[in-house]
Amino acid sequence: MSTTFSRYDTAEYLKTDEDMQDYLEACMEEAGDDPQFIAKALGVIARARGMSQLARDSGLARESLYKALSGEGNPEFSTILKVVNALGLRLHFSLRDSTA
């Protein structure tokens, strides 16, 4: 008897704005110096919200968003800003803990 598994998709578990915010904050901490990790996290949130709606809200093509936010692409910072704004998020900067 063989066991079958379903593919895990984080986007299916991001139901509320708070879930999405917490997920992105955790990814920011985990990413270190890996910008593709953050782009992919934004892609997961975008899929949870709806990529077609994000395309309309950001003014970017849906196919371009899939590529840029796949973790394989290399989106320009302007693309990231458009996505962040369209998702209703805000970038926030703070000083790193000096003991870290």
RABELCOR-V751049 format. One record per backbone hydrogen bond with DSSP energy under -0.5 kcal/mol. CO is the residue of the C=O (numbers start at 1). NH is the residue of the N-H. If there is no record, write none. Layout:
co:CO nh:NH
co:CO nh:NH
//
This chain:
co:9 nh:12
co:10 nh:13
co:11 nh:14
co:13 nh:15
co:16 nh:20
co:17 nh:21
co:18 nh:22
co:19 nh:23
co:20 nh:24
co:21 nh:25
co:22 nh:26
co:23 nh:27
co:24 nh:28
co:25 nh:29
co:26 nh:30
co:27 nh:31
co:28 nh:32
co:31 nh:34
co:33 nh:35
co:34 nh:37
co:34 nh:38
co:35 nh:39
co:36 nh:40
co:37 nh:41
co:38 nh:42
co:39 nh:43
co:40 nh:44
co:41 nh:45
co:42 nh:46
co:43 nh:47
co:44 nh:48
co:45 nh:49
co:46 nh:50
co:50 nh:54
co:51 nh:55
co:52 nh:56
co:53 nh:57
co:54 nh:58
co:55 nh:59
co:55 nh:60
co:61 nh:65
co:62 nh:66
co:63 nh:67
co:64 nh:68
co:65 nh:69
co:67 nh:70
co:67 nh:73
co:68 nh:75
co:76 nh:79
co:76 nh:80
co:77 nh:81
co:78 nh:82
co:79 nh:83
co:80 nh:84
co:81 nh:85
co:82 nh:86
co:83 nh:87
co:84 nh:89
co:85 nh:88
co:97 nh:100
//
